[in-house]
Amino acid sequence: MQQIVRPEKADGVKATYQDWLALPETPRYELIEGELCMAAAPLLPHFWVIEFIYAQLILRDFKRQQGTYGRDGAAVRLDLSNNTYIPDLFFFAKENSPIIEEADFFGVPDFVLEVWNKDYKKRERNKKLSVYQRLGVKEYWDIFTEEKRVSVRRFPDYTPVDYTEGSGVVLSSTTLIDYELDIDEMFAFVESSMRRNTFQG
């Protein structure tokens, strides 16, 4: 769950990138359209989804060197002032290389993936989605761990296309060249990882 924190400013004045920089390292916050939102601690299914996809991408890209990857924990400053996010996974193509700053990557990624647990806040998600579309993120994936659903949006219209576990779909990315995600395999991996790591008392 995300908690909106009102910065100590006059009514109607948005928080800025400098306000975000001044925050302590923990807990982590995102700056979403000028509001500082505390990022939720990820649950284990969230963790295993990212592990599964990130491992595939790194292995796939080892020889291709197509661009710059980042994962949960790394911040992306999307504009000069009001939007700095911590996506679960993102990719900048080589021709769209970000400026690498001390605290974040500065630029608009080509691909963004976000993983959502059951308690996610729709308002914050929808605001981020709107910014991603407005700034031209070419491909955006939502993964909902409770529903076992993947929702894909592509620039410019961002019309969602949904895929669920059991559909047998192997999802091809239009941005990550030659990358395919077997949705059933991913959710099976998450389930088996949860079983292996469940404490037996």
matplotlib code that plots the C-alpha trace (Angstrom):
import matplotlib.pyplot as plt

x = [0.0, 1.2, 0.8, 0.7, 2.9, 2.0, 5.2, 5.3, 4.4, 1.7, -1.6, -1.4, 2.4, 3.8, 6.8, 9.8, 12.8, 14.9, 12.3, 12.6, 16.4, 16.3, 14.4, 16.2, 17.1, 14.6, 11.7, 11.6, 9.4, 8.2, 7.4, 4.2, 3.0, 4.3, 3.1, 5.5, 4.2, 5.8, 6.6, 5.2, 7.5, 7.2, 5.7, 7.5, 5.4, 6.5, 10.1, 10.0, 8.3, 11.1, 13.8, 12.3, 12.1, 15.3, 17.4, 15.9, 16.7, 20.2, 21.0, 19.3, 21.1, 24.6, 25.9, 23.4, 24.2, 21.0, 20.8, 20.5, 18.4, 17.4, 15.2, 13.4, 15.4, 16.7, 15.0, 14.1, 13.7, 11.2, 11.1, 12.9, 10.7, 7.6, 8.0, 10.7, 9.6, 11.1, 9.8, 10.1, 12.0, 12.9, 14.9, 16.6, 17.5, 21.1, 19.9, 18.0, 20.6, 19.7, 21.9, 23.2, 23.1, 24.2, 20.6, 18.8, 18.6, 17.4, 15.3, 12.2, 12.6, 11.5, 10.1, 8.6, 7.3, 5.4, 4.3, 1.3, 0.2, -3.4, -3.1, -1.9, -3.4, -5.2, -5.0, -1.2, -1.0, -3.3, -1.3, 1.9, 0.4, -0.8, 2.7, 4.3, 1.9, 2.3, 6.1, 6.2, 7.2, 6.9, 5.8, 4.4, 3.5, 1.5, 1.8, -0.9, 0.3, -3.0, -5.0, -2.2, -2.7, -0.4, -1.7, 0.3, 0.0, 1.9, 2.4, 0.6, -2.9, -2.0, -5.1, -4.6, -4.4, -4.7, -3.3, -4.0, -2.4, -3.6, -4.0, -0.9, 0.3, 4.0, 4.1, 6.5, 7.8, 7.9, 10.7, 12.9, 14.1, 13.7, 12.3, 9.4, 7.7, 5.9, 3.2, 2.3, 5.9, 6.4, 3.5, 4.5, 8.0, 6.5, 4.3, 7.1, 9.4, 6.8, 6.4, 10.2, 10.5, 7.5, 8.6, 7.5, 7.0]
y = [0.0, 3.5, 6.4, 9.9, 12.3, 16.0, 18.1, 21.2, 23.6, 26.1, 24.6, 23.7, 23.7, 20.4, 18.6, 18.6, 16.4, 18.4, 17.5, 13.9, 14.0, 15.4, 12.4, 9.7, 6.5, 4.5, 4.2, 4.6, 7.2, 7.9, 11.4, 11.1, 14.2, 16.3, 14.0, 12.0, 8.5, 5.9, 2.8, -0.5, -3.2, -6.0, -9.4, -12.6, -13.3, -9.8, -10.7, -14.0, -12.5, -9.9, -12.6, -14.8, -12.1, -10.2, -13.4, -14.2, -10.7, -10.6, -14.0, -13.0, -9.7, -10.8, -10.8, -8.4, -5.4, -3.7, -1.1, -0.4, -2.4, -1.5, -3.2, -2.5, -0.3, 1.9, 5.2, 6.8, 10.6, 11.0, 14.7, 17.8, 18.2, 16.2, 12.5, 10.2, 6.6, 3.3, 0.8, -2.9, -3.3, -0.9, -0.8, 2.0, 1.2, 2.0, 4.9, 6.3, 6.0, 7.7, 10.1, 8.2, 10.4, 9.6, 8.9, 7.8, 7.3, 10.5, 9.8, 8.1, 4.3, 2.4, -0.4, -0.5, -3.4, -3.0, -5.9, -5.3, -7.1, -7.3, -4.1, -1.7, 1.7, 2.2, 6.0, 6.0, 3.3, 5.2, 8.4, 6.7, 5.0, 8.3, 9.8, 6.8, 7.3, 11.1, 10.9, 8.1, 4.9, 2.5, -0.6, -1.0, -4.3, -4.7, -8.0, -8.7, -11.5, -12.2, -12.4, -14.1, -11.7, -9.8, -6.6, -5.1, -1.6, -0.1, 3.5, 5.5, 4.4, 2.2, 0.0, -2.9, -6.5, -9.0, -12.5, -14.9, -18.0, -21.1, -19.3, -20.9, -17.6, -16.9, -13.1, -11.3, -7.9, -5.3, -3.4, -6.1, -7.7, -11.5, -11.6, -13.9, -14.5, -17.8, -16.6, -20.1, -20.9, -17.6, -18.2, -21.8, -20.7, -18.2, -20.9, -23.5, -20.8, -19.9, -23.6, -24.1, -21.0, -21.6, -22.2, -25.6, -25.3]
z = [0.0, -0.8, 1.6, 0.2, 2.1, 1.8, 1.6, 3.8, 1.1, 0.4, -0.9, -4.5, -4.6, -5.8, -4.4, -6.7, -7.6, -5.1, -2.4, -3.4, -3.2, 0.3, 1.7, 3.6, 1.7, 3.7, 3.4, -0.4, -1.9, -5.5, -6.8, -8.8, -10.4, -7.5, -4.7, -2.6, -2.2, 0.0, -2.0, -0.6, 0.5, -2.2, -1.2, -2.2, -5.4, -6.6, -5.9, -7.8, -10.8, -11.1, -10.5, -13.3, -15.9, -15.1, -15.2, -18.7, -19.9, -18.7, -20.3, -23.5, -23.7, -22.6, -26.2, -27.8, -25.6, -26.7, -24.0, -20.2, -17.8, -14.3, -11.7, -8.4, -6.2, -9.1, -9.6, -12.9, -13.2, -16.0, -16.2, -14.7, -11.7, -10.8, -11.7, -10.3, -10.1, -8.9, -11.6, -10.9, -14.2, -17.0, -20.2, -22.2, -25.8, -26.8, -29.0, -26.0, -23.3, -20.0, -18.2, -15.2, -12.1, -8.6, -7.3, -10.5, -14.3, -16.0, -19.2, -20.5, -20.8, -23.8, -21.7, -18.2, -16.2, -12.9, -10.6, -8.4, -5.2, -4.1, -2.0, -4.7, -5.0, -8.3, -8.1, -8.0, -10.6, -13.0, -12.5, -13.3, -16.4, -17.7, -17.3, -19.1, -22.0, -22.1, -22.2, -24.8, -23.0, -26.0, -24.1, -20.6, -18.8, -15.6, -13.8, -11.2, -8.9, -7.2, -10.4, -12.3, -15.1, -17.4, -19.1, -22.0, -23.3, -26.3, -27.4, -28.6, -27.7, -24.6, -25.1, -22.6, -23.9, -21.0, -20.7, -17.8, -16.4, -18.3, -21.6, -23.0, -24.3, -25.0, -25.0, -27.4, -26.7, -29.4, -27.6, -26.1, -29.4, -29.4, -25.9, -25.2, -21.9, -21.3, -18.9, -17.6, -17.0, -15.1, -12.7, -12.2, -11.2, -8.7, -7.2, -6.9, -5.5, -2.8, -1.9, -1.6, 0.6, 2.8, 6.4, 7.6, 11.4]

ax = plt.figure().add_subplot(projection="3d")
ax.plot(x, y, z, "-o")
ax.set_aspect("equal")
plt.show()
